[in-house]
Amino acid sequence: MVTLGCSKNLVDSEKLLCQLHRSGLRVVHNSEETGADIVVINTCGFIGDAKEESVDTILNFIQAKERGEVGQVFVMGCLSERYKTELQNEIPDVDKYFGVNDLAKIVESIGASYSEHLIGERFLTTPSHYAYLKVSEGCDRKCSFCAIPMIRGKHLSVPEEQLVHEAEFLAGKGVKELILIAQDLTYYGLDLYGKRRLASLLEKLTDSKGIEWIRLHYAYPAGFPEEVLVLMRENEKICRYLDIPFQHVSDPVLKNMRRGNTRRQSYELIRKFRAEVPGLALRTTLMVGHPGEGEKEFRELLDFVRQMRFDRLGVFCYSEEENTWGAKHLQDTIAEDVKQERMEEIMDLQAGISLELNRDKIGKQYRVVIDRKEGAYFVGRTEADSPEVDNEVLITNDSDLAPGTFVHVRITKAEEFDLFGELEVTPSTGNTK
Ligand code: SF4
């Protein structure tokens, strides 16, 4: 199994692997191993670069098939959901193409038997102490630049009881950190229960024995369910961490992006977050070069980054995506080099902010979960760091620290995107938030 793209794709792969594994097949994930009887490629079709990587991966395995190293090649996921006909014409040597909701069909096509009672179970591919929990599929938003609603369809919440069952299954496998993901996390429940139910879901998930940390990704700024903030402040298990892509802050650009929120609301929301949840770490994603972003609008965005001092930040350049509202109604007139310059200017500013924020942590103590050993260091994360995308804490220690262990660390040194520290007390299960 080869998974490309985002953590939501990874969860889909883990569900498929679970079905195949429980049907008696030997399964491996993203392995260097060659010589598989069957390869399933879970593709990404979000933006240009991701689509290219998916096509290259398919072609690589078709060549391996021609060399007799691979038996069959199956393709699933967002790229084949979006471009099935084109792919069938251009790369006919793929044995079969599937969309994003074809789990049972893929299992049957591989010759295994699909089993309903495995719903909510997964074959974990992440390090065993953390896992993603996808609380919904699809999206009802209308962002100008985004193809996801076309690929993944309307917003569909997973019923709470099914998510609680999945969380308990994962906890039973040794998972201690649950990372909640969706296209739009804050929309959870509106379709299924007629109201936002993220807070109620969180309350139930915090009852899962063994789960120590619950982390929230992909919140949406408009209509944020503020009852979640109270839970975040008062419940030990919910990380004071929020990933909320603002994309932009200038009103004319937000309007063009069809984001449904304003500059004033963005500033106010962040101030409310920080007032309600002291010590909250905020991650955001911004987009530069969207149609309508002149020098003035870009300066507003730069000022937003300077004033709001996000703990974690990623930037993307606008790329016109086929059949999106933006492609149909807006002109992509900003030169690529201007987009690149703007992205670099924001990342330079953010690197300085990140270093200052990290330096403020020197001498302070933090609860850290150990992820792995790397050279002389044990590498871990604080509650302000999500796996694979955020900062890490590098710890020197004589005795071994197993992945998934929680320790208390005093920070001794800071760099732009990493912290260094020493063990403060012996590994503890106590939860000092
Ligand atoms: S919220 Fe907007 S950017 Fe995010 S998946 Fe939905 S349409 Fe795309």
Residues whose N, C-alpha, C, O or C-beta is under 5 A from the ligand:
A	BS01	SF4	C139 R141 K142 C143 C146 I148 Q183 D184
